[in-house]
Amino acid sequence: MEREDEQRRTDRQEKDFVDQLATHYTPRPWTSAQRARFDAALQARIQRPQRRGWMVPALVAAAAAALVWISFSERPDQNEPDPVVAGGWESELFLSSDVSPLDDRDDREALPDDYLAIASLFLDG
């Protein structure tokens, strides 16, 4: 019995709280003058033609021209070497003799077979 009474009291408190929020946040009704002013402003905004200036197309064209200019200026000359080809120092760095092959390493440093397969996929292509 006490539980049902407590439930009813809680339900009543929740309903009172919701009603209090609803009355607190309900907007005040407009006067006829306010309503007429709002309707006139809304009608004027709807009927006003959109202004299409020349500035937006000009800015879009300028941005497109800048992108084209940047893309052509960033292209390497035909006489320059391919940047993908490694130079001598890069080969020495990556293929130096201080890196031991996998067979020379002890078992603690060896990668699991799954990792070796993934590494060989990335390194060998």
ABEGO torsion letter per residue (X at the ends): XAAAAAAAAAAAAAAAAAAAAAAAABBBBBBAAAAAAAAAAAAAAAABBBBBBAAAAAAAAAAAAAAAAAAAAABBBAABBBAABBBAAAAAAAABAABBBAAABBAAABBBAAAAAAAAAAAAX
